[in-house]
C-alpha cells in the first residue's frame, strides 16, 4: 500500500501541470486512488503480490516464488503494450514493477533501493543484485529515487554509495500529506492518544496487530489504529481503549498522526517518508526477516531520527519516542524542488522523443 500511496503526490503534480492522468493498479490499490484522486481514469492492472512466511526470512520466500515473479514480469510487459495502445498513453510511471518499460513511450521506474540488502552472511552477493537491478533500470527512460542526494537522506546505503545508472534521478521524499495541506506546526498541540499505523505483508501484519492490541487495549490514553484497508467497509470499530479505522481520507489521517502523543509503526519506507514530512518520530518495528525494514530501522535509529524495537521484544509497554528529525525544513523544501525539476525533465524528454519520432517519419 505504501508504494501506491507515494504515487499520489506524483499524480497530483502531473495533473496540476495539465496532464491527463491514468491510474493502473489492482482493485485494492484502486480503492485508495479513487478516494484520494477522484475523477481520474482507472485501469485494473494488478501487480505481483509477494507472499511471506511466518517462519522464513523474506528473501527466502521471494526466492521460492521467483518463477512466479518472472512469469508476472513477462505478462505485465505484454499487458502494458495493450494498455498503451488502447488508451493512447505517452508516459508510463511504475513503482517497483520490473516489466513496465516500453520503447514506444517514455517510461519511468520508481524505487528507493537500487541495492536490495541481504543478511550479513550473504552481503557479498549484494553487488550482483545491484548489477542486475541496474540492467532493469537501464531499460527505462528514467529511474526516480524518492530520496535526497548527499548525506541528508532517508534510505542510506539502499540508494547511496553505489554506482547508479545514468538515467537515475533523486526526486526528494514523497508523501501524500505534504501536497496541498497547511504547513506542520513544529510544536503542535497534541491530543491524548497514541497512533498505530499497520502496513506490510501478511501474516506478520496480523501478528503485530494482535501484539499491539494486547498492549494497548486496557491502557490510557486511547490508541487509534489504522489498518491500511481502503477497500474495506468496516468503518470504525472499538475494542477497549483501541479505536480501529480501516481507512481515513488524507486530511483526517494527517491530523491524527500529527497530533499523536506516541506513534508505533513498521519501518516501511513510504510510512517513514510520511512521518518525516509531518515532523513526527515514532517507534518503528521492522517486519521480521524483511531485510530492507531491518536495515532502515537500524540506520534511522542510529541517526537519532526514530526509536526501534524488534517484534520479538515487544512484550510489555511502549516507552515515549525520543527521536528527533533534523533539518526538516531543508528536507521538505529540497524535496519539493527536486520533484518539480524532475517532472519537468520527464515532460521535456517525452516532448523531445515525440519530436524525434516526427522527424523520423
N, C-alpha and C positions, 0 to 999 in steps of 0.2 A: 504493500500500500504506500510505503514511503517513496518508492520510485515513481508511482503515479502522482503523488501529491507534489513532488518537486518539479513536475512538468507544468503545474498550474501557473506559476509566475512567468514562465516562458510563453505559454499560450496567451496569457493576458497581455503581455508586452507586444507580441506579434499582432494580436487583434487591435491593440491601440495604435499600431503602425499601419492600420488599414489593410491587413492581410485576411484572407478568407481561411479560417482555421477548421480543420477536421480532427477529430479525436478517434483514434483506433485503439481498442483495448477489449479485454474480457468484460462480461456483464458486471462482475464485482467492482471493477475499477470504473466502468462507465457510470455506475451509480454515484460515485464520488464526483466525477466530472460534470454530470448533469446538475448536481447540487451546486457546484462551485462555478461552473461556466455555462449557465443556461443560454439556449439559443444558438449553440454551435451545431456542427454536423457530426454525428456519432456513427462509428462503424464498429461492428462486433468483430474483433480481431484478437482473440486471446493469445497471451504469451505462454511461455513454458513455465509450469508450476513445479518447482523443486519440492520434493518430499523429504522430510528429515526423520531421523530415528530418535527414540528415547535414549538409546544407548550408544550408537555410533557417532563419531565426530562428523561434522558437516561435510568435510572434504571427502570422506569415505562414502557417505550417502550419495554425493554427487558423482563420484567415480563409478559407482554401481549403476547409476542412471545415465551414464554418458551416451550409450546407444540411443536412448530416447531423446536426449538433448540434440544429438546430431541429426536425428530424423526430423525434429521440430525445426531446426535451423534450415534444413532443406525445404520443408513445406512452407515455412513463413517467407523464405526468399522467393518462392514461386507465388505465394499469395500476395506479396506486395506488388508484384508486376501487374496482377489483375486489378488491384485497388488503384494503382497509379493511372492505369488506362481508363477504368470505369469512372473515376471522379476527377480526372484531368489534374492530378497532383503535380506540383512543381518542386516542392521541397519535402523531404521526409526527415523528421527528427525522432529518434527512437532511444529509449533508455535501456541500456544493457540487453539489447536484442541483437544477436550476432548476425542475423540473416537479412536485415532490412536495408542493405545497401543496394543501389541500382544505378547503373551507368547512365541511364536516360534522364535522371533528375539529380538535383543537389541533395546529398544525403548527409545526415549528422548522427554520430554515435555519442551517447552521453554515458559517462562512467566516472566514478570517483576513485576507482582503484585499477589503474593500469597494471599494478603489481597486486596479485592475489596472495595474501600471506598464508604461509604454511607453518605447521608446528616446528619447533626448533630443530628436531632431528631431520626434518625434510627441507630445511630452509635452503640448502644448496640447490634444490630444484626450482626455486622461485624464478631464477633468471631465465629458465626455459619457458616458464609461463609468461614472463614479460615479453620474450621474443615472439611467442605465439600470439599473444594479445596484440602486440604491435602490428603483426601481419593482418589481423582482423581490422584494426583501426585504419590501416592504410587503404582499405577498400572503400572507405567513406571519404566524402569531400572534406569534412571537418570532424574533429572529436572535441566535445565540450567536457571539461572537468569542473564540476561545481565546487570550487575552492579558490583560494588566493595563491598567487605565486609567492615565493620567498619564505622567510621564517615565520611570518604570521599566517599560519594555516591550520586547517582542521583535520586534514587527512594524513599528515605525517608522511611516512615512507611509502604509503599506498600510492601516492602520486608525485612524490618529491624524491630527489636524489637518484633518479633512474633516467636513462636515456629515453626520451619521448619522441614519437613520430613528429614529423614537421608540420602536420596538419592539426596538432593538438593546441587547444586554447583554454586557458583558465577563465571561467566566466563569473567568478565570485560565488558566494553562498546563495543558495536558492531556498526561499521559504514562502509559502502562500500567505504567511502572517505579515510580511513586510510590504505587500503591494496594496496601496490604496487606503491603508488604515492610519490612524493618528500615531504620532511618534510615541515610543515607550518611555514612560517616566522611569529614570534610573532608580528612584526610591518610591515605588508605588505603595499605596495604602493596601495592605494585604487583608483578604478575608480570612476567617478562621476555618480553613480547610486544607487538606492535602490533595494532591492530584497524582493519579497513576495513569500513565499512557501505555497501553498494551499494544504490542506490534510483533511482527515476525512470524515465523512458521509454527504450525502445529507439529507435534504435540506440546512443544516447550512453552508455547504461549499460554495454553490452558494450565500447565503445571505452575507457571509463575503466578497466574491469576489466583489459583487456589491458595498458594502460599501467602499472597498479599491479603486476600480476604481473611485468612486466619489471623493475620497480624493486626488488621485494621478494624474488623467488624465491631468489636466491643471497646474500641479506643476513641478518645476525643483527640482532636476535633473530627468533624465529618471528613470522609475521604470521597472524592469524586473519581470514578474510574472510567476512562474512555476505552471502549472495547475495539475500536477500529473496524466497525462493520457498517459502512454507509448504505449497503443494500438491505440491511435488516429493518424490520418494522417493530422491533421490540419496544421502542420508546424508552421511557425512564423506569427503572426498577430500583428497589431498595432492599438491602439486607443489613439490618442493624444500622450501624453508622456509615455504611458504604452505599453510595448512590452510583448506579450504573447508567451510562449513556452508550447506546450502540454507536451513535454518531451525533455531532452537532455542527451547524454551519460555522464557517471560519471565524466570524466576529465573536460569537459566544464562546467558542473553544479558546480563542486567543485571550479573551478576558479572564476566563477561569484559570488558565495556565499562568498568565502574567501576575495574577493576584494570589497565587497559592503560597501557603507557608512552606510546604515541602513538596518536591516533585520526585517521583520514582518512575523510571522508565528503562527500556532496553537501550543499548548503546548503538542502535541503528543510525546510520549516517544521516538520513533525512530528518529523523527526530532531533538529532544533535544540532543540525543546521537551524531547525525551528527554534530550539531553545536559545541558541546563541543570538538569533535575530531578536528575541524577546528579552535578552539580557538576563536569562534565568539559568541558574545552575541546577543540578539535580544529582540524585543518587542513581547511577547507571549500573544496570545488571546485564552483562553480556549473555547472549544465548549460549548455553553450554555446547562446546565443540564447534562454534562458529568463529573461526579464527579471526575474521575481519572485526567482529564486535569485541572479541577479547583484546585484540591489539588496540583498537580505538579507546577502550576503557583504560588500558594501561597508559597509553600515550597522553590522553587528555587529563587523566588524574595526575600524571607526572607533571603536566604544565600547571596544575593547580586550578583548572577550569571546572572540573567535576570531581565528585567522590565516586568511588566504585566499591562493589562487593560482589562476590560470586553467588550464584543462585544456591549453591550448596550451603553457603554460610548464612543464608537468610533464615534465621531461626527465631530470633526474639524481636526486639523493637527496631525502629528506624531512627537513627540519630539525625539531627539537623545537618543540612548540607553546608559545608564550609568553603566550597569552591568560589572562585572569582574570575570572571571573564575579563581579560584585559583588552584595551584598545578597541572597545566595541564600536565607537563612532567611526574609527578608521575602517574596521571590518565592513560595516554596513555601507558606508559611502563608497568604498572601493568596489564592493560587490555590485552596487547599482551602476557604477561607471563601466565596469567590465562587461556586464550583461548587455548594456546598450551598445557598446563598441563592437562586441562580438556578433550581435544580431544584425547590426548594420553591415559588418563584413560578410555575414552569411547572405544577406539580401543582395549585396553587391556582387558576390561570387555567382549567385544564381542569375543575376542580370547579365553578367559577362558571359556565362555559359549559354544563355539564350541568344545573345548577340553572335557568339561564335557559331551556333547552330544555323542562324540565318545566313551568316557569311558562307558557311559550307554549302548550303542549299543553292 
